[in-house]
Amino acid sequence: MKVVRRITWWDLRDILSKQVEFRNSTNNFRGEKWGENTMPSTGHMDSADRITLERDLLHYGITYVVWSYATPIGWRRGDGVWYSPDAGYSQTTKSKHLSRLRPAIAELNERLAA
């Protein structure tokens, strides 16, 4: 697993496009391949986001999961589409993790649609 101290959104975009496993130096922000047909731990997800994750797993499969602490904050479906729930998160997750993740997956989804 690649250890990255400071992850910019464009670094993350490249990491995610290659589906390379990564983690930051404190291991509270990480991404990993997910080839299992089992539901990942949902941590602090709300019920609507759990349903979305379950639906995506059932209909498309999940190939990669990005975690903030013990909660999935983004994933890549088997059809190549990236998803990030729009839920309430801790200040660290919002300001550090999602601020990098969401622009990266937005660009990857735009590339997929083109």
CORTAPE-V635408 format. One record per backbone hydrogen bond with DSSP energy under -0.5 kcal/mol. NH is the residue of the N-H (numbers start at 0). CO is the residue of the C=O. Records with the same first field share a line. If there is no record, write none. Layout:
# CORTAPE-V635408
NH=CO  CO
This chain:
# CORTAPE-V635408
1=20
3=1  22
6=4
7=5
11=7
12=8
13=9
14=10
15=11
16=12
17=13
18=14  15
19=14
21=30
22=1
23=28
24=3
26=23
29=66
30=21
31=64
33=62
44=41
49=45
50=46
51=47
52=48
53=49
54=50
55=51
56=52
57=53
58=54
59=55
60=55
62=75
63=75
64=31
65=73
66=29
67=70
68=27
70=67
72=65
73=65
74=82
75=63
76=74  80
77=60
79=76
82=74
86=84
93=89
94=90
95=91
96=91
97=92
98=93
99=96
100=96
101=97
103=99
104=100
105=101
106=102
107=103
108=104
109=105
110=106
111=107
112=108
113=109
